[in-house]
Amino acid sequence: MSYLFLSCTCCVSLLNPIFSFRVALLACFPGIQHLMCYFHVKQACQVNLRGKPMKEQKDILHGIDKLHSTTSATEYNELYRLIFRKWFEQHSAFAYYFENQWNSGTAFNQWKVLCCSPGVATTNNSLESFNAMFKRSYTNHTRHTAPAL
């Protein structure tokens, strides 16, 4: 019997905004870049905005989209100053939330296009779609132990 051993090098991980996942990945893969899934960043902001009028939510989410699409730190910082000032005047609680959760902290601030190399996905939507198809087709959306599979 012969064995084939494969080796791979991982240079980027894509995270959900769950601190324990980040800690585990940093422990297992200390030398790689950890990016945030933009879909989950935006989803968390939408949850935080619940209860605000729809027009205001759309305006804030549009600003987040513009920030996400910046391609340099200079462009991001200039745009962020303008957007943050507007948010602070109109929605100070959200402005503080966004600043502390997604901008100034070191845990979850790598969600912008400028943080990743060209060609690196900024969402894990394709993986989420595959998982949903797998669950629908093979497990009927129920949890199973490894031996049961």
N, C-alpha and C positions, 0 to 999 in steps of 0.2 A: 504494500500500500504506500502510495506516495502522497505527499501533501504539497500544496501550493500555498505559499505565504505571500500575501500582498501587503504592500506598504503604501500608505497614502499620506499626503501632507495637507492638512486643513489650514487655511489661512484666514478664513472669515466665518463667523457664525451669525445667524440671524435670530434675534431674541424676541419673545413676547415681553411685555412689561411686568414680569414677575421676578422679584428680587432673588428668590431662592434659585431660579433657573440660572440667573446671571452668576451667582456665587458658585454654583456647581460647574458651569462652563469655565469660569476663570480657574477653578481648581484643577479641572481636567485638561484644559487647553490654555495654559497661561500666556503663550506667545502669539495668540491670534487676535485679530480685530473683531470686536463684538459690536454688531450693528443692531439697531432697533427696527422691528418690522413697522413700517409706516402705517399700514392698515390698523394695527393695534394701537398706535399712538393716537391716530385720528378717532378711533372708536372710543378710547378712554376720554378724549376731549369731548366727544358727543355726549357721553354719559354725564360728564361734569356740567354740561350746558343744559341738561334737561330742565324744563320749566321756564326757560327763556323763550321769548317769541321766536317763531321760525325764521323770520327775516334776520334777526340778530344772530341766531345760530349760524345761518348760511354765510353771513358776513364774516364772522369769526373763523369759520372753517375755510372760507376762501383765503383769508390771511394766512392760515396754517399751510394751505396748499402752496401759496406763493413762497413762504419761508422754506418749505420742503424742497422746492425746485431751484433754489439758489445754487450756484456752482462755485462760489468762492466764499471764504470767511468774511472778506470785506463786504461783499454784496449782502451776505446774510446779516451781518452786524448793522449795516445801514438800514436795511429793511426792517429788522427787528426793532430798532429804536423807534421808528415811525409807527409800526403796528402796536408795539407795547404801549406807547404813549396813548394811542387811541383806545386800546383795551382798558388801560388804567383809568382813563376818564369815564368810560361808559360801563365797564364791567370789572371793577377792581378785584373782586374775589377770584374771577377766572384769570385775570392777569397774574396775580400772585401764584395761583395754582400752576399755570403754564411755566412761569419763570422757575419755580422751585422744582417742578417735576421733570420738565422737558428741556430746559435751557441751561440753568446754572449748575445743576448737579452733574456728577461724573458717571453715575450709574446708567441713566437712560437718555443721554443727550446725543447719541450717534444715530439720528433718524433722518438726517438731511442728505440730499443727493451729494453734496460736497464731501461727505464723510466716507464715501466708498469709491472704489476704483471704477472706471468705465466698464460696463458689462455686468456689474454685480447687481443682483436684484435687490430692491429696497423693500419688498414685501415677501411674505412667505405664502401668498395666496395659492400658488400652484401646488405647494405641498399640502396646504389645507384642503384643496379640492381633491387631491389624490386620497388623502385620509378619509374624507367624506364618502368618496366612491367605494373605498375599501370597506368601510363600516357598513354602508348600505348593501353592498353585494355579498360580503362574506360573514359578517358578524350580526347582521340585522340590528345594528346599533345597541348591542348588549355587550357587557364586559365579560371577558373570558380569561381564565388563567392560561399561562403559556402551555401547560400540558394539554389543556382542552382544545387548543387550536390544532 
